[in-house]
Amino acid sequence: QTKTPSKVDNMFQNYSHSEIARDTATIKNSVIMHLTATFLRTPTSMDSGHAYLASAFSVRDRLLQRWNLTNEFHDRMKAKRVYYMSLEFLIGRTFDNALLALDLRKEYGQTLGEVGFRLEDIIDEERDAALGNGGLGRLAACYVDSMACSDYPGWGYGLRYKYGMFQQQILNGYQVEVPDCWLDSPNPWEFPRPDVTYPVKFYGHLVRDPNNDDRYIWESNVVYDAMAFDVPVPGYGTTNVGNIRLWSCKTNSLFDLNKFNSGDYGGATGGQVAAQILTDVLYPNDNTNDGKELRLRQEYLFCSATMQDIIARFKKTGRPMSELPELAAIQLNDTHPTLGVPELMRILLDEEEMSWDDAWEVTTRTFAFTNHTILPEAMEKWPVPMLDKILPRHMGIIYKINLYFLQAVEKRFPGDRDLLRRISIIEESNPQQVRMAFLACVGSHKVNGVAAIHSDIIKQTIFKDFVRIQGEDKFINKTNGVSPRRWMNECNPDMSDLITDVVGDRSWVNDLAKVKKLEERVADEDFRRRWWDAKQKNKQRLAEYILTTTGIQVNPNALFDVQVKRIHEYKRQLMNILSVIYRYHCLKQMTPEVRAKELHRVVIFAGKAASGYWVAKQVIKLINAVAEVVNADEEIGDVLKVVFIPDYSVTAAEYIIPASDISQHISTAGTEASGTSNMKFVLNGGIILGTVDGANIEIGEEIGEEQIFFFGCLAHEVEDFRHYLRFNQPKPDDALQTAFDMIQRNTFGDGAIFQPLIDSVVRGGDVYLLSVDFPSYIQAHNAVEDAYRNREEWITKSILSVARMSKFSSDRSIQEYAEEVWNIEPVRVTSCSMGI
Ligand code: F55
């Protein structure tokens, strides 16, 4: 029985007009309700774990109300949607974020206080949703946050990994990986949607449609089901709630009745167990592609379920398929979701029975593609035989896309065989490989890099021929950004309160241009003092965090010098620790009197190495070996401490970033596409020591060169240096040689285990140019020290930096994508404009 529309509208009107309850009595009731009815506890038997869960479920109820309102509203408005397809969403925690977005932090703090808990402790009970590796995954999370806050109708699509990014333990100085069983406890922030489930086929064979040359029937009996879980994304200061739809995998032959009837109860559900594997685990590689077949199947499950869902949602509008690009824009977060392109083609050709040309037009107008790296080892390529076996229909479609593309190019550039070989989507290697970046490029109407320098580089390197063929306008820059909600307001409450005082209200959180006003206060003595004190308090908080996670005691009055990011050779943590070794050497040479006058410094590292990346793991071991010797050296005392904080995560970053004085972003020029933590550090009043690379360059342009410490060779010089070093021994300067000598003389334990690291510089061609940049790196460190000693100058730098950083809000990035790539507009959700 269906209800009459008028009755539905009446119900909905009542529902949508009832704003969420904010009085503490109602909140307390709902927390107690969840405690008793959802978790079978009583107020007397409540521990902080259950206090968190009950509070979180009560916040979730309030979010749900707005979630429904938002989606119903967008449906009714037939708003154009953007779908951000990403294999990774590095969300972190949600509870505090939701409290701030809904403006309920005070109320929940009070309610929890009344039952004997501190809000900060309850917040600490939540586990991170770590469904990503690093920058790329966190960017996706910031972008969905910005879409929600700026009222853009946008959803993220991703995978619900049972095991997220592994947890890192440090044992005997080495990284040990521990599985991240984040779903072992109830997850208040996901809504299972068993009704939103799609079948996804693998393997099998093709049957040609005798009446339609473009159409095939794909027969397969390996079918998985992808079931949706929705993760709401609360918009700050708006009714709008975004969504991340994550797919979880199971078989669709739920139950094998024959096996069950023959008494094989285990076998009857065996299919389900096997199928789980597809969404079981996140691949823990950043910037490397190891080409595993399971990963390819993971990517396809994701793309197929997402494309089926997007089309099902589009069909509800009743518009013809040819109008898909008017109502949907799809962004590919790197090449990982590129199978979405042939999958959309397959659906349009085989199921919607469109012609090839019409289907291709719809596809290319719908997709756009973001490139995040040019490191050769990160480029996705799949062997043709593997793709052909797992996805025979898609392989056929890719061949045809390539054929038509090459034919068009041949027409415009007749006889240029080498051009065709270079741009072919199929690499003529043995076996042949599908170049996913080229497929993504050909299947999209826009291709972008993630910082100005990176967007230039990709136009001159991997997409050079494509720029000539498809035109300059297709290749654009969209400099990354970060969410001021999480990366200022949430993680740095004291600095945020100060900014709020200056701006007059908290509206800067959604409109970062307003922080410009800080410049007016740069000479205000009282303000400057409070600015310094806020940083000191954050350093105190980090010192406590370091003590509990490592047992190392650090002095909060020392300079905090931070490098936290994935461990990778191109990011050059090795260069950093070698400079620490050299500093240690210099300090040891000094008389106690001279040494006592040195600037005190805490060098902080954190970051995970991919499990199979041996060199990166040795770097972690070296850092810990140096830390052990230096920290135990009584002569050195507080003048130098070295800390490796284990298990870097979004939550750890929220402690670390607000506490930094100087942070290091020291990749070899031209290798870090953008970086996003560089933005976070400066937005929290920290100063950058960095190379002329990625977004460092634009940060310098915005805040002024006096506010940033640059060093090292430039991107256009790298090729010549590398060429030179291929044929000539590198020449370490005295400082670098001293550091090598100390390692080899077993100052930090058995030096032999670190010889491969030294060899990567002196014998391996020094691909990342440590020997080239080391002298200017040491000089830059000295400049930092001089500047920090002049406290007043330092405070000025810090305030001016934050004031001039508004470009790096992800709200700006998202607005640019919306206007220049997606062609969508904000839709403000209001219950009165529901027209009911
Ligand atoms: C993950 C999986 C694969 Cl197969 C390849 C790469 C990655 C990954 O994590 N990449 C990544 O994080 N790239 C980073 O993207 C950031 C956001 O654009 C950039 O700021 C950063 O420079 C880049 O390295």
Boltz pocket constraint, residues with backbone or C-beta under 6 A from the ligand:
constraints:
  - pocket:
      binder: B
      contacts: [[A, 133], [A, 134], [A, 135], [A, 136], [A, 137], [A, 139], [A, 283], [A, 285], [A, 286], [A, 287], [A, 288], [A, 289], [A, 371], [A, 372], [A, 373], [A, 378], [A, 450], [A, 480], [A, 671], [A, 672], [A, 673], [A, 674], [A, 675], [A, 676], [A, 694]]
      max_distance: 6.0
